[in-house]
Structure formats: C-alpha cells, structure tokens
C-alpha cells in the first residue's frame, strides 16, 4: 500500500503541475486565437489544431524519442508534464474561447455605448459570464488529464499505473495490482466530479429573470 500511495501522490502532483501549466498555455493560445494579428492567430490555430488532431500517445513518444534526435534531452517526468501541458492547453484554449464568444454581442455593444474600454468590458461584462460557463468544462478537462497520466507509464514515469505494472512484474499479481489502480483512479475521479458538481451549482453565471 505505501508503494501505491506513492503512485497516487505522484499522479496527483503531475496532474496539478500539468493542469496549472495547461491553463497558462490555454489562456495564451486563446488570446492568440482571438487576436486581430493574422500571424499570431495563425500560430495559435496551428498549435490548437495540430494537438487536437493527433493522439496524446503519439505526442508523448515524439517528445520522448523525437526530441533527443534533435539535440534536446528531457527527463521522463518533465517530458510527460510537457506533453500533458501542451495537449490539455489546446483543449483549454477552445473551452475559454467558447466561454468568451458565448457572451451576447448586445451586452458588449451596451458596454461600448456606456463608455467602457476593452479591459473594463472584459472585467465587468465578459469574464464574469465566461467564468461561469467555462469552469465545469475545465474541471471535466482536469478529469481527462488525470486519466491521461496513465500513458506516462509507457515512458517509465512512476505514477499510479506504473506502480501496477511494477507490482505485476515483481509479484505476478495482475488482478490485485490493477484492481487497486482502478480503485485509486475512481477515488480521484469522484473527488474531481464532486468539485465539478459543486461548481455547477455555485459558480455558473445565472441570469435574473
């Protein structure tokens, strides 16, 4: 059990770091996607679409096996975090963009007619509504990210699934090992699901009729 608890701790730590960096990458990519500069918008679109149209496993293998051939050697853990960050960042960028564009144009026009500048419109009109719309999908993406950490076992990162593989190879107990792995993933899932349900009740912007 201490061995599995170490795997749970590593999985949670990898997920938190990757999610934090993915949020930053997603915000930057979303800003680029909504930019009026064609070059910046083109780079953001290329990043988002290239990540979303290729499997995460291929991306992990590219960073792990491909970068060393280009002269960049990154340890396994950092490689896994980089792959998860870039993968989730592309999806988060689209989630944030959908939240921003969901705000009615009439409300933005009302802000303009009231004399609000761009940053004031973002602060008082767009972001309060966008946050309520995007928080549940973002938590859903966090759940996906936690499950995707299992792929890092293929590059020998000592996370939860890798612990099950090690126990299977050392003690020949595949049923016990992967049942325990599935149980801990289920616990992590329900923790995030509970947070998502709470946010859906408390944080979503609600119109007053």
N, C-alpha and C positions, 0 to 999 in steps of 0.2 A: 504493500500500500504506500509506503514512503516514496517508492520509485514512481508510482502513478501520480502521486501528489506533486512530485517534481515536474512531471509532464503537464499536469493541469496548470501549474504555476507558469511554466514556460509558454504554454499555449495562450494563456490569458495575457502575459506580458507581450508576446509577439503581436497578438491581436490589438492590444491597446496602442502600442507604438505604431503599427501599420495603419490603424484607423486614424490616429492623430495626423500622421503624415499624409494620408489619403485625403483628409479634409482640406489640408493646405493645398495639395495638388489639385483637388477638385475645384476649390474656390478660384485658384489661378486659371485653371483651364476654362471654367465657366466665364470668368471675366474676359478671357481671350475670345471665347466663342461669341460673346455678346458685343465685342469691340467693333468699332467702326473702321478700324485699320484692317485692310484686307490681308496683309502679311500675317499679322498676329492672329486674326481669325482663321486663316488657312492652317497655321501651325497647330492651333488648338483643335480644329476639326480633324486634322490628320492624326494627332495623338489619340483623340477620343475614339475615332472610328477604327484605327488600327488595333487598339487594345480591345475594343468590344467585339471585333470580328475574328479574333484569334483566341484559342483556348489558353487558359491560365497555365496549364501544364507545359505547353509549348513555350510560353514566356519564361517560366521558371528554368526550363532547360536551356533557353537561349542565354539568359543571364549567367547560368552556372557553367555551361560548356562553351558558349559562344564568346562571351567577354574575355576569357583568358586567351583565346586565339587572337584577340585584338590588342592584347597587352594590358588588360585590366583584370587583376586578380582580386576577388572579393571573397571573404569567408562565407561559409554556407549560411550562417544566421543572417548576416547582412544581405546576402543575395535573396533569401526568402522574404525578408522585410521589404526590400526594394521591389520585388515582383508583386507582392500583395499591395503595396502602396500604389504603384502605377496602375494596377488592374482595378482596384476599388476607386481610385481617384477619377478614372474615366466615367464610371457609373455615377459617382457622387456629383461630378460636374453636370451631368444630364439631369439629375434629380434637382439640383439647385436651380438650374436654368428653367426647368419646368415650373418650379415654385415661383420664380420671378416673373415669368411670362404669363402665369395664371392670374396675375393681378389685372383687373379690368382696366382697359385703356381710359375709360371715362374718369376713373379715380385719379389716374396720373394727370390727365388733362385738367382736372379740377385743382390739383396741386400746382400745376403750372400757372393757371389763371389766378391762384391765390398768392402768387409771387414766390413760391418755394423754389430754391435752386435744386440742382441734381442731387446733392448729398442730403438735403433736407427731405426731398421726396423719397429717397432710399430709406432714410431713418424713420420717417413718420408714416409713410404710406405703404411702400413696397415690402420692406423687410419684416415688419410685424405680421403681415399676412403670409409672406413666403415662408417664414419660420414655422408657422403652424401647419402649413401644407407639407413641408419637407421633412420635419422631424420623424414622423412614422416611417417613411421610406428609407431615411438614413439609418434608423435603427434596424430596419429589415436588411439593409446592406451590411450592417455590422454583424448580423447573424450569419449572413452568407460568408463574410470574411472569416469568422471564427471557424466555420466548417471547412473553408478552403485551406486553413493552416495544415490540414491533414496531408495535403500534397507535398508539404515541405519534408515529410518523412522520406520522400524519394531522393532527396539530396542530403540525407543523414542528419537533418536538424532534429535534435532531441526534444520533440514535442509529444503530445499525447499518443498519436497513432504510432509514432516511432517507438514509444515505450511498449506498446502492444506487440510490435514486431520483434523487439529485443527479447521480451519475455517468451514469445513463441519459439524463437530460435534457441534460447538457452534452456528452457524447461519443457518445451513441446506441449504447451498448454494453450492452443489457439482459441478454444471456446471460452475459457476463463479470461484470457487476455483481452480479446476483442469485445466480449460482453461488458467487461469493466470499462473499456474505452468508450463503447457506445453509451454506457450509463453516465459517464462524466460529460460527454458531449450533450446528452439530454439535459443534464443539470445546467450546463452553460446556456443551452438554448432557452430553457424555461426562465432563467434569470433575465436574459435579454428580452424574451417575449413579455414578461411581466412589466419590464420597463417600457416597452413599446405600447402595451395596453394602457398603462398609466398616462403616458404622454398623449395618447389619442384622446383621453378624457379631459386632460388638464391643459394641454399646450396648443391644441388646434385653435386657430382663429375662428371664432364663430360670429356670424352676422347677427345683429339685433333687429328683430322684426317688430 
